[in-house]
């Protein structure tokens, strides 16, 4: 199935602004479906005269009258006469007789979707007539607000110009408040009254100026004034982003929408949702994230201290072999410290390996006395990896680079070491090449007892689930080491 934008371009509404307007409507139309107790479908005209359904939503407040999937359905010009009339005349069109052809009888109302005075699509609102409800104040208020929003759709003033977070935005059933043109409450649903009681507002809201009530209930004065300003702005006809209203014992998410339908009484719709538990979890996650990053920061500091102590000890050593061993330990510890430094500055448990290697590679010549004349060149991208995979990979790569500098270019001879990263789907292939003297004739990588190569082999096979091969370069002197790391075996977060 193609995307909504692609389906919209099949119709006559093909300009980017018109497509964005239709996308915003679809992103926010669950609100309208719930208030109207009706199924909504979006139809666009085609050059052939037929109409095509490009989107569909069902109400959460009533049984659906359209259980079948309507997206992709085409209606010819004769069957779409109400669509054409609504779009041509710019007004709402209601079918004269109910449609009883389906499993449930339904009545259809067609609303033109206009943007900057131009009709781009129509909204079909199908109400299930098999459901009988008592005309409660709640239902009448819902239907009254839905009628205003439908008129605003036909006038091009709804939806707002910015997309809302549909997952977090309050829904109709969470709590609804209707305001008049003075910002006074004309109706508050039971859920809205309960939500306001949780932040310390006692009694009924009817007749109260909601902006003032909300401002007094908020514990933080600045946040209270911001919430009040948002409600007042909605009454004045402006759309603002949802805001948190935090009382003494609860937190509400508040969204205010202007109701300014042509020919109707102006006011605003306020939706509220109790997000106390959600915000508490958010704060707990932020605290956990900050703690983890602080741990990485302290581990990095401790490793740098260990490296400094090893470096001091190495300077006091008179035995060359012992000094070299300590210097190699300094390099390894410093490499791990760089990984933890990267994690300390990240909000995710992932590491940008390219950034780490760009810091580690220049350190090879600074931390050791071998290989400063060999230039290292990196091509390709390692990308981001889980921290559990990045640490052994960085250690393995630095060991290979150090081995190449130490053994391929004896006595400080100049040369080039190339580090190549290749992606094959989710797998990663790493090549370390040098143009040095090559491997000894009797060298067997599998039987080598060198510490660096043993470390690499252990890291690659045990930690990363990969394989290691080593051999001469074809057609020229030098050595190539290849690490093949299947992504399916990398340690996960």
C-alpha positions in Angstrom: 0.0 0.0 0.0 1.3 3.4 -1.0 1.8 6.2 1.5 -0.9 8.8 2.1 1.1 11.5 0.3 1.4 9.2 -2.7 -2.3 8.5 -2.7 -3.1 12.2 -2.5 -1.0 13.0 -5.5 -3.2 10.7 -7.6 -6.0 13.2 -7.1 -6.3 16.8 -8.3 -4.9 18.1 -5.0 -1.2 17.8 -6.0 0.5 21.0 -4.6 2.7 20.4 -1.6 0.7 22.9 0.5 -2.6 21.1 -0.3 -1.1 17.7 0.4 0.4 18.9 3.8 -3.1 20.3 4.7 -4.7 16.9 4.0 -2.0 15.1 5.9 -2.5 17.3 8.9 -6.3 16.7 8.8 -5.8 12.9 8.8 -3.3 13.2 11.6 -5.8 15.0 13.8 -9.2 13.7 12.6 -9.6 11.0 15.4 -10.8 14.0 17.5 -13.5 14.7 15.0 -14.6 11.1 14.6 -14.9 10.7 18.4 -16.9 13.9 18.8 -19.3 13.0 15.9 -19.7 9.3 16.9 -19.1 8.6 13.2 -16.7 7.0 10.7 -14.7 9.4 8.5 -13.3 8.7 5.1 -11.2 11.1 2.9 -12.0 11.2 -0.8 -10.1 12.9 -3.6 -11.3 13.6 -7.1 -9.4 12.1 -10.1 -9.1 13.5 -13.6 -11.4 10.7 -14.9 -14.3 12.1 -12.9 -14.2 9.2 -10.3 -13.4 9.6 -6.6 -10.8 7.6 -4.7 -10.8 7.0 -0.9 -7.3 7.7 0.5 -7.8 7.4 4.3 -10.2 6.1 6.9 -10.7 6.4 10.6 -13.3 4.8 13.0 -14.7 6.4 16.2 -13.6 5.2 19.6 -16.8 6.5 21.1 -19.3 4.5 19.1 -19.7 1.3 17.0 -18.3 1.6 13.5 -20.7 1.8 10.5 -17.8 0.9 8.2 -16.2 -2.3 9.3 -14.7 -2.9 5.9 -11.5 -1.3 4.7 -12.4 1.7 2.4 -8.9 2.8 1.5 -8.4 2.3 -2.2 -12.1 2.1 -3.1 -13.2 4.1 -6.2 -16.6 5.6 -6.8 -17.7 6.6 -10.3 -19.0 10.1 -11.1 -22.7 9.1 -10.7 -22.2 7.6 -7.3 -20.1 10.5 -6.2 -22.5 13.3 -6.9 -22.7 14.5 -3.3 -18.9 14.6 -3.3 -18.8 16.8 -6.4 -21.6 19.1 -5.1 -19.9 19.6 -1.7 -16.6 20.4 -3.3 -18.1 22.6 -6.0 -20.4 24.6 -3.8 -18.1 24.7 -0.7 -20.9 23.6 1.7 -21.9 20.5 3.7 -24.1 18.1 1.8 -26.4 15.6 3.6 -27.9 12.5 1.9 -31.6 12.7 1.9 -32.3 9.0 2.8 -30.2 6.7 5.0 -28.1 4.1 3.3 -29.5 0.7 4.2 -27.4 -1.3 1.8 -24.9 -2.5 4.4 -25.1 -4.5 7.6 -26.2 -1.3 9.5 -28.1 1.7 8.3 -26.1 4.9 8.2 -26.5 8.5 7.3 -23.8 10.3 5.3 -22.8 13.9 5.5 -20.1 15.2 3.1 -17.8 18.0 4.2 -15.6 19.9 1.7 -11.9 20.1 2.7 -10.6 23.5 1.7 -7.2 25.1 1.9 -6.7 28.8 1.2 -10.1 28.9 -0.5 -9.5 26.0 -2.8 -11.4 22.7 -2.5 -8.9 19.7 -2.4 -10.9 16.8 -1.1 -14.1 15.8 0.8 -14.7 14.2 4.1 -17.5 11.6 4.3 -19.0 11.3 7.8 -21.0 8.1 8.2 -23.1 7.9 11.3 -24.4 4.5 12.5 -28.2 4.8 12.8 -28.6 1.4 14.5 -27.2 2.8 17.7 -29.7 4.7 19.8 -28.5 7.0 22.6 -30.3 9.2 25.1 -29.8 12.8 24.3 -27.5 13.5 27.3 -25.8 16.8 27.8 -22.4 15.1 27.1 -23.5 13.7 23.7 -25.2 16.9 22.7 -22.0 18.8 23.5 -19.9 16.4 21.6 -22.1 16.7 18.5 -22.3 20.5 18.8 -18.5 20.7 18.9 -18.2 18.2 16.0 -20.5 20.4 13.9 -18.3 23.4 14.6 -15.2 21.5 13.6 -16.8 20.3 10.4 -17.7 23.9 9.4 -14.1 24.8 10.2 -12.8 22.0 7.9 -15.0 23.4 5.1 -13.7 26.9 5.8 -10.1 25.7 5.8 -9.4 26.8 9.5 -9.0 23.2 10.8 -6.7 21.4 11.2 -3.9 23.5 12.8 -0.9 24.3 10.7 1.4 22.2 12.9 1.1 18.5 13.4 0.3 17.3 17.0 1.7 14.2 18.7 -1.3 11.9 18.1 -0.1 9.4 20.7 0.3 11.8 23.6 -2.4 14.3 22.7 -5.5 14.2 24.9 -8.5 12.4 23.5 -12.1 13.2 23.8 -12.7 10.6 26.4 -9.9 11.8 28.6 -11.6 15.0 29.5 -13.4 17.8 27.6 -14.2 21.4 28.4 -16.2 23.8 26.2 -15.6 27.5 26.6 -17.6 30.5 25.3 -16.1 33.6 23.7 -15.3 35.0 27.1 -13.3 31.9 28.1 -15.9 30.8 30.6 -16.8 27.1 31.0 -20.1 26.2 29.5 -19.6 22.5 29.9 -17.1 20.2 31.5 -17.2 16.4 31.1 -17.1 14.2 34.2 -13.6 13.1 33.3 -12.4 16.7 33.0 -13.9 17.6 36.4 -12.1 14.6 37.9 -8.8 15.6 36.2 -9.1 19.2 37.6 -9.9 17.9 41.1 -6.6 15.9 41.0 -4.7 19.2 40.7 -6.7 20.8 43.5 -9.7 22.4 41.9 -12.8 21.7 44.0 -16.4 22.2 42.9 -18.0 22.6 39.5 -16.2 24.4 36.7 -19.4 25.7 35.0 -19.3 29.5 34.7 -15.6 29.8 35.8 -12.9 31.4 33.6 -10.8 28.4 32.9 -7.6 30.3 32.3 -7.8 31.8 35.8 -8.7 28.5 37.5 -5.9 26.7 35.8 -3.3 29.4 36.6 -4.3 29.3 40.3 -4.1 25.5 40.5 -0.6 25.2 39.0 2.2 25.0 41.6 4.8 26.9 39.4 3.7 30.4 38.7 5.4 30.7 35.3 4.0 27.4 34.1 0.6 28.5 35.3 0.7 31.7 33.4 1.9 29.9 30.3 -1.1 27.5 30.5 -3.5 30.3 31.1 -2.0 32.2 28.1 -2.5 29.1 25.9 -6.2 28.8 26.9 -6.7 32.5 26.3 -5.0 32.3 22.9 -7.3 29.5 21.8 -10.4 31.5 22.7 -8.9 34.2 20.5 -8.5 31.9 17.6 -4.9 30.8 17.8 -3.5 27.2 17.9 -0.8 26.5 20.5 1.1 23.4 21.4 -0.2 21.2 24.3 1.2 22.1 27.7 1.7 20.3 31.0 -0.3 21.6 34.0 1.3 20.4 37.2 -0.6 20.6 40.4 0.3 19.6 43.9 -0.4 15.9 43.4 -1.1 15.4 39.6 0.0 16.5 36.2 -2.4 17.2 33.3 -1.6 17.5 29.6 -3.8 20.3 28.3 -4.6 21.1 24.7 -6.7 24.1 23.7 -8.3 24.4 20.3 -10.2 27.4 18.9 -13.8 26.9 17.8 -14.6 29.6 15.3 -17.0 28.1 12.9 -18.6 30.5 10.4 -22.1 31.6 11.7 -21.7 29.8 15.0 -20.8 31.1 18.5 -17.1 31.3 18.9 -15.2 29.8 21.8 -12.7 27.1 22.5 -12.4 23.3 23.1 -10.0 22.2 25.9 -8.9 18.6 26.2 -7.2 17.4 29.3 -5.5 14.1 30.1 -4.0 12.9 33.4 -0.4 12.2 32.6 0.9 11.9 36.2 2.2 8.4 35.8 3.6 9.1 32.4 5.6 12.1 33.6 6.8 10.2 36.7 8.1 7.4 34.4 9.7 10.1 32.1 11.5 11.6 35.1 12.6 8.1 36.3 14.0 7.4 32.8 15.8 10.7 32.7 17.3 10.0 36.2 18.4 6.5 35.1 19.9 7.9 31.9 21.8 10.6 33.8 23.0 7.9 36.3 24.3 5.7 33.5 26.1 8.5 31.8 27.7 9.6 35.1 28.9 6.0 35.6 30.5 6.0 32.1 32.1 9.3 33.0 33.6 8.0 36.2 34.8 4.8 34.5 36.5 6.9 31.9 38.2 9.0 34.6 39.3 5.9 36.5 40.7 4.3 33.3 42.6 7.5 32.5 44.0 7.4 36.1 45.1 3.8 35.6 46.7 4.7 32.2 48.6 7.6 33.8 49.9 5.4 36.6 51.0 2.8 34.1 52.7 5.5 32.0 54.6 6.7 35.1 55.7 3.1 35.9 56.8 2.6 32.4 59.1 5.6 32.5 60.8 4.1 35.6 61.4 0.7 33.9 65.0 0.0 32.8 64.1 -3.3 31.1 63.0 -2.6 27.5 60.6 -5.5 27.3 58.9 -4.5 30.6 58.6 -0.9 29.4 57.1 -2.0 26.1 54.5 -4.2 27.9 53.4 -1.3 30.1 53.2 1.0 27.1 50.9 -1.5 25.3 48.8 -1.7 28.5 48.5 2.1 28.5 47.3 2.1 24.9 44.7 -0.6 25.6 43.3 1.1 28.7 43.2 4.5 26.9 41.2 3.0 24.0 38.6 1.6 26.4 38.5 5.0 28.1 37.6 6.8 24.8 34.6 4.4 24.4 33.3 5.3 27.8 33.9 9.0 27.2 31.7 8.7 24.1 29.0 6.9 26.1 29.2 9.5 28.8 28.2 12.2 26.3 25.4 10.1 24.6 21.8 9.6 25.6 21.7 6.2 23.9 23.7 3.1 24.7 25.2 3.2 21.2 28.7 4.3 20.1 29.6 6.1 16.9 32.7 3.9 16.2 34.0 6.3 13.5 34.3 9.1 16.1 36.0 6.8 18.6 38.6 5.6 16.1 39.2 9.2 15.0 40.3 9.9 18.6 42.1 6.6 19.2 44.2 6.3 16.0 46.2 9.5 16.6 47.0 8.3 20.1 48.9 5.2 18.8 52.0 7.2 18.0 51.7 9.3 21.1 51.4 6.4 23.5 54.1 4.1 22.1 57.5 4.5 20.6 56.9 2.4 17.5 55.3 3.3 14.2 55.1 7.1 14.2 56.4 7.2 10.6 53.5 5.0 9.3 50.5 7.0 8.2 47.0 5.6 8.8 44.2 6.2 6.4 40.6 5.3 7.1 37.9 4.8 4.5 34.3 3.7 4.8 32.1 4.0 7.8 31.7 1.7 10.8 28.5 3.5 11.8 26.8 3.1 15.2 27.0 -0.1 17.2 25.8 -1.1 20.7 28.3 -0.3 23.4 28.8 -4.0 24.1 30.0 -4.5 20.5 31.9 -1.2 20.1 34.3 -1.8 22.9 35.8 -5.1 21.7 35.7 -3.9 18.1 37.7 -0.7 18.9 40.2 -2.7 20.9 40.6 -5.3 18.1 41.2 -2.6 15.5 43.7 -0.6 17.6 45.6 -3.9 18.2 45.8 -4.6 14.5 46.9 -1.0 13.7 49.5 -1.2 16.3 50.8 -4.6 15.1 51.0 -3.3 11.6 53.0 -0.2 12.7 55.3 -2.3 14.8 56.0 -5.3 12.6 55.4 -4.1 9.0 57.8 -1.1 9.2 60.9 -2.0 11.1 63.3 0.6 12.3 60.8 3.4 11.7 60.5 3.0 7.9 57.7 5.1 6.4 54.6 3.4 5.1 50.8 3.5 4.8 48.3 1.6 6.9 44.8 1.5 5.5 41.7 0.9 7.6 38.7 0.0 5.5 35.1 -0.5 6.8 32.6 -2.3 4.5 28.9 -2.8 5.1 27.1 -5.8 3.6 23.5 -5.5 4.8 23.7 -5.8 8.6 27.2 -7.4 8.6 30.5 -5.5 8.9 33.8 -6.3 7.2 36.9 -4.6 8.5 40.2 -4.7 6.5 43.6 -3.5 7.9 46.2 -3.3 5.1 49.8 -2.2 5.1 52.4 -1.8 2.4 55.2 -3.1 4.6 57.5 -6.0 4.4 54.8 -8.7 4.6 54.5 -11.8 6.7 57.4 -14.2 7.3 57.4 -17.2 5.0 56.7 -19.7 7.9 54.2 -17.5 9.8 51.0 -19.2 10.8 48.4 -16.8 12.2 46.4 -19.6 13.9 49.5 -20.8 15.8 51.0 -17.4 16.6 51.6 -16.8 20.3 51.8 -13.1 20.0 49.8 -11.4 22.7 48.3 -8.7 20.4 47.1 -11.3 17.9 45.7 -13.5 20.7 43.8 -10.6 22.1 42.3 -9.8 18.6 41.3 -13.4 18.0 39.6 -13.7 21.4 37.7 -10.4 21.0 36.6 -11.2 17.4 35.5 -14.8 17.9 34.3 -14.8 21.5 32.9 -11.3 22.0 31.7 -10.4 18.5 31.0 -13.9 17.0 33.1 -13.1 13.9 36.1 -14.5 12.1 39.7 -13.4 11.4 41.9 -14.0 8.4 45.4 -12.8 7.7 47.4 -13.1 4.5 49.7 -11.3 2.0 48.3 -8.7 -0.4 47.8 -9.8 -4.0 50.2 -8.3 -6.5 52.3 -6.2 -4.1 54.1 -6.4 -0.8 52.2 -6.0 2.4 49.7 -7.7 4.6 45.9 -7.7 4.9 43.9 -8.7 8.0 40.2 -9.1 7.5 37.6 -9.2 10.3 34.2 -10.4 9.3 31.5 -9.6 11.9 27.9 -10.8 11.3 25.5 -8.3 12.7 23.1 -11.0 14.0 25.7 -12.0 16.6 26.6 -8.6 18.0 25.8 -8.0 21.6 22.5 -6.1 21.9 21.5 -3.3 24.1 
